[in-house]
Amino acid sequence: MTGYEPGVWLLTVAYVAVAALLLNLNLATPRRAAIKVAAIALVTALYVGAWHGHKELLGWPSDDALPERFRLHYATVEDPDKASRTPGTIYLWVSSLDGPAARREPRAYRITWDAETARAVLDALAEVERGVAMEGSATALSETGRVRAVEPAERVQVGDGAGEPPSKIGFRPVPTPVLPPKF
């Protein structure tokens, strides 16, 4: 557990203290054993739930669907390893370009690796590192084989949902905004 913030350690100590207090109270009360065991099981389940909830607070990547349109800030591509039989993973740090401004804060996403997506992400990352702002979008192939935008109703769930990347992820430089003429 090295590398965690001091707050995580403090929270762990607090959980242990609450568990010890619960155990002490259970030993001192004349309640039935079934009620005592149920209380201990409930507190233990809450600890597990709280731990998994903290993953989101610690900045671990989300398995949610990528936004329909997003700005790429950074990415990491981990290729599959046949020796250890680990599947590849692509980590994206993006901001949504759709919806309210509050949702435009950067967020980390994790999608399943595939060669075409990895290549597109690495090409876009090279542009970001050169200082070019890159816009990404989840796209799909139409029946004719041409790339088309994904409709909101058919957005691809990645990670725990389908475990697959969108059919395609496309990138392009962020267009220069058209400003009104000055008078």
Sine and cosine of phi, psi and omega as CSV:
sin_phi,cos_phi,sin_psi,cos_psi,sin_omega,cos_omega
0.00,0.00,0.36,0.93,0.02,-1.00
-0.94,0.35,0.49,-0.87,0.04,-1.00
1.00,-0.09,-0.13,0.99,0.02,-1.00
-0.99,0.16,0.43,-0.90,0.02,-1.00
-0.91,0.42,0.43,-0.90,0.05,-1.00
-0.86,0.52,-0.50,0.87,0.02,-1.00
-0.88,0.47,-0.56,0.83,0.03,-1.00
-0.92,0.39,-0.66,0.75,0.04,-1.00
-0.91,0.42,-0.67,0.74,0.03,-1.00
-0.88,0.47,-0.66,0.75,0.03,-1.00
-0.90,0.43,-0.63,0.78,0.04,-1.00
-0.89,0.46,-0.70,0.72,0.04,-1.00
-0.89,0.46,-0.64,0.77,0.03,-1.00
-0.89,0.46,-0.66,0.75,0.04,-1.00
-0.88,0.47,-0.68,0.73,0.01,-1.00
-0.90,0.44,-0.65,0.76,0.01,-1.00
-0.89,0.45,-0.67,0.74,0.03,-1.00
-0.91,0.42,-0.64,0.77,0.03,-1.00
-0.91,0.43,-0.65,0.76,0.03,-1.00
-0.91,0.42,-0.65,0.76,0.04,-1.00
-0.89,0.45,-0.69,0.72,0.04,-1.00
-0.88,0.48,-0.68,0.74,0.03,-1.00
-0.89,0.45,-0.68,0.73,0.02,-1.00
-0.89,0.47,-0.70,0.71,0.02,-1.00
-0.91,0.42,-0.61,0.79,0.01,-1.00
-0.92,0.39,-0.57,0.82,0.02,-1.00
-0.95,0.32,-0.50,0.87,-0.09,-1.00
-1.00,0.01,-0.21,0.98,-0.05,-1.00
-0.99,-0.15,0.49,-0.87,-0.02,-1.00
-1.00,0.04,0.33,0.94,-0.02,-1.00
-0.94,0.34,0.27,-0.96,0.00,-1.00
-0.91,0.41,0.46,-0.89,-0.03,-1.00
-0.88,0.47,-0.57,0.82,-0.02,-1.00
-0.89,0.45,-0.62,0.78,0.01,-1.00
-0.93,0.37,-0.64,0.76,0.02,-1.00
-0.90,0.43,-0.70,0.71,0.01,-1.00
-0.91,0.42,-0.65,0.76,0.02,-1.00
-0.89,0.45,-0.64,0.77,0.02,-1.00
-0.90,0.43,-0.68,0.73,0.01,-1.00
-0.91,0.41,-0.66,0.75,0.02,-1.00
-0.90,0.43,-0.64,0.77,0.01,-1.00
-0.90,0.43,-0.72,0.70,0.01,-1.00
-0.90,0.44,-0.64,0.76,0.04,-1.00
-0.89,0.45,-0.68,0.74,0.03,-1.00
-0.90,0.44,-0.62,0.79,0.04,-1.00
-0.91,0.42,-0.58,0.81,0.05,-1.00
-0.90,0.44,-0.69,0.72,0.01,-1.00
-0.89,0.45,-0.70,0.71,0.04,-1.00
-0.89,0.46,-0.66,0.75,0.02,-1.00
-0.91,0.41,-0.61,0.80,0.01,-1.00
-0.90,0.45,-0.72,0.70,0.00,-1.00
-0.93,0.37,-0.51,0.86,0.09,-1.00
-0.93,0.38,-0.52,0.85,0.02,-1.00
-0.94,0.34,-0.37,0.93,0.04,-1.00
-0.85,0.53,-0.65,0.76,0.03,-1.00
-0.91,0.40,-0.60,0.80,-0.01,-1.00
-0.95,0.32,-0.47,0.88,-0.04,-1.00
-0.99,0.13,-0.04,1.00,0.04,-1.00
1.00,0.03,0.32,0.95,0.05,-1.00
-0.93,0.37,0.50,-0.86,-0.07,-1.00
-0.91,0.42,0.56,-0.83,-0.01,-1.00
-1.00,0.05,0.55,-0.83,0.11,-0.99
-0.99,-0.12,0.15,0.99,0.02,-1.00
-0.92,0.38,0.22,-0.97,0.05,-1.00
-0.91,0.42,0.61,-0.79,0.08,-1.00
-0.90,0.44,0.51,-0.86,0.12,-0.99
-0.87,0.49,0.42,-0.91,-0.01,-1.00
-0.87,0.49,-0.69,0.72,0.09,-1.00
-0.78,-0.62,0.67,-0.74,-0.05,-1.00
-0.49,-0.87,0.35,-0.94,0.10,-1.00
-0.98,-0.21,0.78,-0.63,0.00,-1.00
-1.00,0.09,0.83,-0.56,0.07,-1.00
-0.99,-0.15,-0.67,0.74,0.03,-1.00
-0.27,-0.96,0.28,-0.96,0.01,-1.00
-0.46,-0.89,0.42,-0.91,0.10,-0.99
-0.72,-0.69,0.74,-0.67,0.01,-1.00
-0.90,-0.43,0.86,-0.51,0.07,-1.00
-0.95,-0.31,0.93,-0.36,-0.03,-1.00
-0.94,0.35,0.43,-0.90,0.06,-1.00
-0.89,0.46,0.53,-0.85,0.01,-1.00
-0.88,-0.48,0.95,-0.32,-0.04,-1.00
-0.93,0.38,-0.52,0.85,-0.03,-1.00
-0.91,0.42,-0.71,0.70,-0.01,-1.00
-0.99,-0.10,-0.01,1.00,0.01,-1.00
0.84,0.54,0.61,0.79,0.07,-1.00
-0.99,-0.13,0.74,-0.67,0.03,-1.00
-0.96,0.29,0.42,-0.91,0.04,-1.00
-0.96,0.26,0.39,-0.92,0.00,-1.00
-0.63,-0.78,0.57,-0.82,0.08,-1.00
-0.88,-0.47,0.82,-0.58,0.04,-1.00
-0.96,-0.30,0.78,-0.62,-0.01,-1.00
-0.85,-0.52,0.69,-0.73,0.10,-1.00
-0.93,-0.36,0.96,-0.28,-0.16,-0.99
-0.72,-0.70,0.32,-0.95,0.15,-0.99
-0.87,-0.49,0.69,-0.72,0.03,-1.00
-0.94,0.35,0.66,-0.75,0.06,-1.00
-0.98,-0.20,0.02,1.00,0.03,-1.00
-0.91,-0.41,0.40,-0.92,0.07,-1.00
1.00,0.06,-0.15,-0.99,-0.05,-1.00
-0.92,0.39,0.37,-0.93,-0.05,-1.00
-0.89,0.46,-0.49,0.87,-0.01,-1.00
-0.89,0.45,-0.44,0.90,-0.01,-1.00
-1.00,0.09,0.03,1.00,-0.04,-1.00
-1.00,0.02,0.10,0.99,0.08,-1.00
-0.93,0.37,0.61,-0.79,-0.02,-1.00
-0.87,0.49,0.56,-0.83,0.03,-1.00
-0.59,-0.81,0.56,-0.83,0.00,-1.00
-1.00,-0.01,0.70,-0.71,0.04,-1.00
-0.82,-0.57,0.48,-0.88,0.05,-1.00
-0.83,-0.56,0.79,-0.61,0.09,-1.00
-0.78,-0.63,0.35,-0.94,0.00,-1.00
-0.94,0.33,0.63,-0.78,-0.03,-1.00
-0.96,0.29,0.68,-0.73,0.31,-0.95
-0.57,-0.82,0.46,-0.89,-0.18,-0.98
-0.85,0.53,-0.71,0.71,-0.06,-1.00
-0.92,0.40,-0.69,0.72,0.02,-1.00
-0.91,0.41,-0.68,0.74,0.01,-1.00
-0.86,0.50,-0.67,0.74,0.01,-1.00
-0.90,0.44,-0.70,0.71,0.00,-1.00
-0.90,0.44,-0.66,0.76,0.00,-1.00
-0.91,0.41,-0.69,0.72,0.00,-1.00
-0.91,0.42,-0.62,0.79,0.06,-1.00
-0.90,0.44,-0.69,0.72,0.01,-1.00
-0.91,0.40,-0.63,0.78,0.02,-1.00
-0.89,0.45,-0.61,0.79,0.05,-1.00
-0.88,0.48,-0.63,0.77,0.04,-1.00
-0.92,0.38,-0.66,0.75,0.03,-1.00
-0.87,0.49,-0.68,0.73,0.00,-1.00
-0.92,0.39,-0.38,0.92,0.09,-1.00
-0.99,0.12,-0.09,1.00,0.03,-1.00
0.99,-0.17,0.13,0.99,0.01,-1.00
-1.00,-0.03,0.83,-0.55,0.06,-1.00
-0.95,0.32,0.78,-0.63,-0.06,-1.00
-0.90,-0.43,0.71,-0.71,0.06,-1.00
-0.97,-0.25,0.70,-0.71,0.02,-1.00
-0.89,-0.45,0.37,-0.93,0.08,-1.00
-0.51,-0.86,0.58,-0.81,0.10,-1.00
-0.99,0.13,0.82,-0.57,-0.03,-1.00
-0.79,-0.61,0.22,-0.98,0.04,-1.00
-0.67,-0.74,0.29,-0.96,0.04,-1.00
-1.00,0.01,0.70,-0.72,0.09,-1.00
-0.99,0.17,0.08,-1.00,0.00,-1.00
-0.88,0.48,-0.44,0.90,-0.01,-1.00
-1.00,0.10,-0.07,1.00,0.00,-1.00
1.00,-0.02,-0.02,1.00,0.03,-1.00
-1.00,0.06,0.50,-0.87,0.01,-1.00
-0.97,0.24,0.71,-0.70,0.06,-1.00
-0.70,-0.72,0.35,-0.94,0.01,-1.00
-0.95,0.31,0.53,-0.85,0.04,-1.00
-0.99,0.17,0.75,-0.66,0.08,-1.00
-0.96,0.29,0.50,-0.86,-0.02,-1.00
-0.83,0.56,-0.56,0.83,-0.03,-1.00
-0.94,0.35,-0.36,0.93,-0.04,-1.00
-0.92,-0.39,0.37,0.93,0.02,-1.00
-0.85,0.52,0.62,-0.79,-0.06,-1.00
-1.00,0.04,0.78,-0.62,0.10,-1.00
-0.99,0.10,0.76,-0.65,0.03,-1.00
-0.94,-0.34,0.22,-0.97,0.03,-1.00
0.97,0.23,-0.83,-0.56,-0.07,-1.00
-0.91,0.42,-0.44,0.90,-0.02,-1.00
-0.91,0.41,-0.99,0.13,-0.02,-1.00
-0.98,-0.22,-0.34,0.94,-0.02,-1.00
0.96,0.29,0.17,0.99,-0.04,-1.00
-0.86,-0.50,0.48,-0.88,0.08,-1.00
-0.96,0.27,0.29,-0.96,0.12,-0.99
-0.84,0.54,0.34,-0.94,-0.02,-1.00
-0.80,0.60,-0.61,0.79,0.07,-1.00
-0.46,-0.89,0.50,-0.86,0.19,-0.98
-0.85,-0.53,0.85,-0.52,-0.02,-1.00
-0.95,-0.31,0.51,-0.86,0.02,-1.00
-0.76,-0.65,0.48,-0.88,0.10,-0.99
-0.43,-0.90,0.40,-0.92,0.06,-1.00
-0.88,0.47,0.57,-0.82,0.03,-1.00
-0.90,0.43,0.80,-0.60,-0.02,-1.00
-0.92,0.40,0.57,-0.82,0.05,-1.00
-0.94,0.34,0.78,-0.63,-0.02,-1.00
-0.92,0.40,0.58,-0.81,0.05,-1.00
-1.00,0.05,0.89,-0.45,-0.03,-1.00
-1.00,-0.08,0.55,-0.84,0.04,-1.00
-0.93,0.38,0.46,-0.89,-0.01,-1.00
-0.93,0.38,0.53,-0.85,0.05,-1.00
-1.00,-0.02,0.63,-0.78,-0.01,-1.00
-0.94,-0.35,0.00,0.00,0.00,0.00
